[in-house]
């Protein structure tokens, strides 16, 4: 198929899944487990790996840092655990690399900013993401929204119910512009139905869809943009890091049980 051309380069698209540089171009010979927790939890991933005697089976070498790839045994399954970098482009690059070496069922977890009145550490399930970032447009044709894979949603919701945890299903605003969430844009996104804002969801969903794997996300609230005159960092959702990782592990195990 020919490239879909447009006056605006970000809206141009080539549906050929093959590129000049493929994620496995280094031919590392890795065989990663199909189940993966891909978590936006910073250095807590390394702490968790050390405490649980995880095996480091590979590394992803980026210009920013080296990301260790861990494997653990969890509920009789081998699960890959990886720290995800912030931002749609780097997060998608690493996800695509993981997929190329065998990952097929992925649950992400991480923080988001509240646009509406939500207490800190509220757990949320994004069902739809507004594509206000650039990366997803290289994986799927232009569209305003992307829906999250129903198979992942079923596994996440089963997990949250098993934990007796109250949660909300939401639309999230995925943006590249952390410092460009203006007063009018916040109001506009709320009017459209977005409850929270983050920087990766729509891009990761698009990558997973192109590569034909299962991906979903568990979010929890951190900072708050509800008062546009006085931004509130709160505690960045720090109280939920440990629990959110447990939920993600349980959810990735539940994927096959729900499908």
N, C-alpha and C positions, 0 to 999 in steps of 0.2 A: 504493500500500500504506500502511496506517495505521502509525503509530509503534508499535514493539514496546515496550510500557511495562514498567517494573520498579520495585520499591521502591528500588533503587539506581540513581541517574541515570546512572552510567557504563555500565550494562548496557542502557540504552535505545538503540534504533537506528531510524533511518529510512533505507531503502535507496534513496531518491531521490538520484541523483547531482547534481541541480540544487540550488543553495543560493541564498539571498538575495544573498550576496556570492560571486561566482565568481572563480577565480584571475585571469582575464583581464578583470576588470571595468573596468580602466583603458583597455582598447582601445588598446594601445600600437602595434599593427601590426607586432610582431616576428615574424620567421620564423627560429627557432633551428634548428640542425641536429638531425637525429633522434638522433644519437649523443652521449652525454654522460658525462663522468667527473665524479662528484659526490663530492668527497673531503673527509674529515675530517682535513685536514692543516694547518690553521691558515694562517699567513701564507706557508708554503712555496708555496702556489698562486700568490701574487703574484710570488714570486721566480722560479718556473718560467715564468710568463707573460712576465716581463721578459726572462729569458735566451733564451727561444724566440721572441721578437718576436710574441707572440700579439696578436690584435686584440681590443680591448674593444668589444663590440657592444651591451652593455646594462648596466643596473644594477638591482639589487633593493634598494629603500630600506626598511630596517626601522628600528625604534626603537633597535636596538642599534648597527647600523652599516650602511654601504652595501656591498653585496656585488657586486663586478664580475663580469660574465659575459664570459668570454673564448672566442674561437674560434681553433683552430690547424689546420693541415694536418698530418695524421699518417698515413703509409702510404697516401697518395692519397685520404684521407677527411677531410672536415671534421668536427671534433669540438669540442663545447662543453665547457669546463672551468670548474667552479665550486667555490669553497670552501663546504663545508656547515657550518652552525652546529651547535653541540653541543646535544643534547636533542631528544626526539622531536617536540615541538610546533613549534619553529622550523625544524627540519630538514625536516619534512613540509610546512610552509607553503611554503617555498622550492621544494621538489621539485614540489609541485602547481602552482606558478606556472610553473616550467620546462616541465612537461608541457603546460600550457595554451597555450604558445607554440611547440609543435612537437617537443619532446623525446619520444622513444619508446623508446629503448634506453639504459639507464643502468647503469653500474657504479660502485659506491661503494667506497671503501677508507678504512681508518682503524684506530685502535688499539682494544684491548680489555684488560680486566683478567683475569689468569689466576685461576681458581678452583682448578685442579688444577696439578700440577707440570709446567709448560711453561716452557722457557727464554724469555727475552726475545727479541723479533724472530722468533718462530715464526709462519709463515704458516698461516692457517686459512680454511676455507670453511664458513660457516654454512649448513646445509641446513634447519634448523628454528629458529625463535625462540620463546621463551616470552614471552607478551604481558603483562609486568608494567609496563605504562605506560598512559597514558590515551588517547593520540592515535589508536591503531589502532581503538579502539572507536567512533570517529566515522566510520570508513571501512568497517568490516566488522562483522557480528554478533559477539557475544561468543563467544569460544572461548579455550582455554588456549594453543594454539599456532598458528603460521602456518608453512606450508612456503614455502621460497624457490622462485621460478620456475625450473623445470627447464631452460628455454632459457638462462637466465643461468648456471646451474650448469655446463651443458655447455661454454659459452664460457670460463668461468673455469678449469675443470679442464683444458681443452685448452691454455689459455695457460700454466698452471703446469707442465704436462707438457712443453710446448715449451721452457720455460726450465730444464727438468731440476730443478725445485724440489720438494723433499719438502713435503708439506702434510697436514693432518688435516681431515676433515669432522666438523663438530661441531654440537651444539645450543648456542645462546647464550641467555643471560638478559638480556632488554632491560628496563631499569628506569628510572623517573623519579627514583628516590631515591638520588642519589650518596652522601649521608651517612646512608642508612638500610639499608645492606648489613650487617645485624647478623650476629653469630656464628652464630646459629641459622638465619637465612635462607641464609647461605652454605652451611652443611651441608645444608640442605633442598634447595637448588638442585642441589648436587653429587649428592645421592642421586637426584634426578629425572633426572639425565643431563646437566646443563649443565656445560660445561668453562670457559666464559668469561662475562664480564658486560660490557655496553656500554649505550648509552642511545638507540639509534635504529633498530636493525634491524627489529624487528617492525612499527613504525609505517610505515617507508618501504615495506616489503613490502606492507602493507595498502593504502596509498595507490596503489601501482603496480597492485595487483590491481583496485581499484575503477575506476581510469582506463584499465585494459586496455593497459598498457605493460609492457615487460620491465625488471626490476630485479634486481640481485644484488650481493653484497658480498664483498670480500676483506678479511679482518681480519688483524692481526698483534699479537702480545702486547706489552703495555707494562708496567704495574704488576702487582703480584702480591698476591692475597688468600689465598694458601695458608697463611700463618701468621697466623691471626686474632688472635693476641696482639701481633703486630708487623707492621703494614702496611709494604709495601716499594714505593716509587714506581719503583725502578730508574731507568732513563733515559728513561721514557715512550716507549719504542720509537723514539727519535729516529734511530737508525741505519737505519731502514727506510723513511723518508718518500720519498726519491727513488726507490727501487726499487719501492715499492708503487704509485707513480703510473705508472711504466712498465708494470707488470703490469695496472693498470686500463685504461690506454690500449690495450694489446694485447688485453685481454679484450673491450672494447667493439667493437673491430674484428672480433673472432672471432664475435660473436653471429650475424651473417648466415651465416657460413661453417659454423656448426653447425646451422642450421635451414633 
